[in-house]
Amino acid sequence: MKTAVIDIGTNTLLLLIVDEDLRRVVDLCRFGRLGKGLDASGKLADESIARSLDYCREFRAVMDAHGIAKPRVVATQALREATNAAAFVDPAQQILGAPIEVIAGSREAELAFLSVARTFTDLAGPYVVVDVGGGSTELVVTDGTRVVSAVSVPIGAVRLTERHLKHDPPTAAEIAALDVDIDAHLAPLELPSGVPVVGTAGTATTMAAIVLALPAYDPDAVTGVRLAPATITELRAKLLAASTAERREMRGIEPQRADVIEAGVAIYARVVARVRAPVMITCDRGIRWGLAFEDLEK
């Protein structure tokens, strides 16, 4: 018996298929970039809709090959926000053969926590789970056994790149504005001090892949990597000083992330500084895995 979960985000569309023992059967990442231009226009771009629907067709073919009729499908910030979300949602539901649940940021945060808690069963709390996406960032404070607080803030790698980083590479003034924006969103949050940060999903695991200099992405290799604050600071500076073309050539960076990864890493750098975290631990298992764990436990 196989289960399929699809996570439709601002930057990526993810398909996870697991067996009854929660072993990974298929784990696909495609870059639909649904959030392209969304921060300025409030709408999904036609090209992003078309591209993402093509990926839905690919996912449907893969699920058919594995005998899966109805996946569980969730969507996050881009579809929470876009005034024309139905232009994507309606045809996508027809293609996928399942309803798309547009989940709240708090729900997204809870799923990120569940995936981390089930992956790092020996990690004692308290710690903060942080999921930097394309359009939003979720922060979950946990004592190690339960969610103490969960919040979603509207800053993400795609959104902040489009908002602030107009030059390639960005100017000092653009970088300063980026940091000010991030800090302004983090300032009101009640976060603990001196505890580990666990970073989930694409930006965090790309940071690990760069540090490990992976020739190809490996979800198991990037899960559990421990990054010191100084390493994160150095990585942020390196990425912000490079052009998109130079980042594409860096080992560990998927080419489709090269134009937005620096803003995502900047968010993690500011979160780690805000929390005064002694370490950041990376985890490939984001909300798609949270849904898979949840389904199994039900």
N, C-alpha and C positions, 0 to 999 in steps of 0.2 A: 504494500500500500504506500503510494507516494503522495506527498503534499507539495503544492506549489504556492509560493508567495511572491507577489509583485509589489515593488515599492517604486512609486512614480514621484520623483523629486524635481527640484528646480533645475538641477544640472544633469542628473542621470535617471535612467530607468533600470531597475535591477530585477532579475528573475532568479529566485532560489527554489530549487526542487530538492527535497530531502526524503529519505526513506523512513520507515516506521521507527528506526533507531536513531533518527536525527543525523544520519550520515549524509554529507553533501553528495548529491547526484549531479546537479547542474547549478552553476553559480555564474550568471552572466551580468555584465555591466555594459550598458550602452549610453552614449552621451547625447540625449535628446535636446538638452539646453532649453527646456520649456520656459525658463525664466529670462531668456535673452530679451533685453529691452523692457522687461516688466516694471522695473523700479521707476522708469521714466514715463511709460505709457499707461500702465495699469492693465495692459492686455497681453495675451499670448500672441507672439508673432506667427504669421501664417506658415513661414518656413519651419519654425520649431514644431508647430502642430503636425505638419506633414511628415517631418522626420521622425517624430515620436510615434506617430501612427504606424509608420513603417516598422519600427522596432516592436510595436505591439503585434504586428503580423508575424514577425520573426518569432516572438515569444509564443504565439499561438501554435505555430508549426512545431516548435520544440516540445511544447506540452502535449500536442497530439502524438508526437513520436513516443512519449512516455506514458501515454494512456490517461492523461489527466484532463477531465472534462471542465472542471470549474476551479479556477485558482482563487485565492484570497488576494484582493487588490486594495492597496491603500495609496493615498496621495497626500502630499504635504503642502508646503508654503505656496508654491506657484499656483496651485489650483484652489487654495484657500483665498487667494488674493485677486486673481485675474477676473475682470468683469465679464470676459467672454470664455470662461472656463468650459462652458457647455459645448463650445466648438470642438474641444478635444474630448471631453468626457463622453459625450453621447456616442460618437463613432468608436471610441476606444472600448466602451462597454460591449458594443456589438461584436467587435473583433475578438475580444478576450472571452466573451461568453460569461461575464460575471460583472456584478455591480462594482463600481469604484467608490470606496469609502474615503471621503476627504476628512482626514482626522485633524483634531485640534492639536496645537503645539504641546499642550500638557499631556495628551495621549502619546504623542511622538516621544516625549521625554520619558514617560513610563516604560515604553517599549525598549528604548535605548538602555535604560537601567536593567530591565529584565534580561536582555541579551548579555550584558556585562556580568550580572550576578550569576547567571548560569554558566558563563565561560570561565570566570575567575572565582571558583567556589571557595578558594582558600584566602581570598583577599579580604582582610579585616577592615571594617570601617573605622572612622568615617572617611569618605572620599567623595569627589565630585565627578559625575559622568558628564562629559561635554561632547555634543554631536554638532559639529559645524557643517552645515549643508550649503546649498547654493543660495538660498534665500533667507534662511533663519538659522539660529543657533539655539539648541536646547541644553539647559543646564539642570542637572538633577543632583541634589544633595542627599546622601544616604548614610545611615549609620552602619551599613553593611548587610542589613536584613530587610530594611523597608525604605520607602521613599519618604524623606523628611520634608522636602520641598521640590517642586518641579516648575520650571518656567521656560518659556520660549521667547526669544527676542528677535526682532526682524533685521538681523545682520547675517550675511552669508558671503561666501566667496564670490559668487557671480554678482550679487547686488552691490557689494562694496567696490569691486573692481570697476563696474560700470559707473558708479557714483563718483569715485575719487581718482582712479588711476588712469588718467587720460593719455599719458605719454608712455612710451615703451623704450627703455625702462622708465618708471615713474620718477617725477622730480621730488626733491626734498620736501617742498611745500605740499605735494599730493600725499606723500607718506605721512607727514605730520597731521594732515586733515583726516586721513584714514584712522590713525591712532586716536585722535580726539573723538571721532564718531564711535569707535569701539568702546572707549572708556566711558563715554556718556551713557551708553546702553548698559554697561556693566555696573556703573556707580550705584544705582538704586537697589541692586540685588543684595539679599542677605546671604552671603557665602562664608563658609568657615575659613580659617587661616591655618596654614601649615599642614595641609592634608594633601594626599596624592590627587592628581587629576587623571581620569581615564578618558582617553579620546577615542571615539568610535567613528566608523565610516571613512569615506574616501580621503578627506584632507588629512586626517590623523595618520591613516595607514600609508599614505603617500610620503609623509614625513619619515616614517620608519623605513620605507623602501629606499628613500634617498640616502639615509644614514647607512643602511646596509648595502647600498650600491647594487640593488637587485637588477639583473639583466631583464627579468620578466616578473610581473607581479605574482606574488605567492601569498595567499590569504593566511596560511598557517605560519609562514615566516614572519609576517608583520604583526601577528597577534602575540602580545606579551612583551614587546620591545619596550625597554625603559629608557626614556629620554631625559637627560638632565636639563634644568633650566638654561644653563649656558649653551648647551647644544641647540636648543630651540631658538635662542637669541641669535646665535651664529647662522642658523639655517634661514631665519627670517631675513637677516641682513643680506645673505648671499642671494636669495631669490628676488628680493626687491631691487638689488643692484643689477640684476641680469635682464636681458631682453627676453621676449617670448621665444624667439628663435633659439637663444642660448639655453633657456629652460627646457625646451624640447629635446635638446641634446644631452641633458643631464640624466645619468642612469638613475632609475627609480621613478621617473615621472612619466606617466602615460601622456602621449602627445596632446590628447584632448583636454587635459587639465592644465597645460602649460600656461594658458593665458589668464587663469584665475587662481592658481594655487597660492600665489604670494599673499593675496588678501586673506585666504583661509588660514594660512600659517600665521599671519599677523594676529588674527583673532585668538588662536591658541596661545600665542606669545603673551598677549595682554591678559588672557584668563589666568595663565600660570603665574604671571606677575601679581595679578589682583588677589589670587588665593595664597600667594607665597608658597606654592606647591614645591615640595622637595623633588618630585619626579612626575613625569607624565608617562602613563602606560598606554600603549596603543592596542586597539582591538578591532579586527575586521568585522566582527559581528555586530551590525547595526540593527535598525528596527525590523528589517526583514527576518532576522534571526529571532528577535523578540516575539514576532508573530508566530514563527514556527514553534518556539518553546511553549508559547501560550496554547497553541492548538493541541500540542502533545499532552500538556497537563490537563486540558479539558477532557 
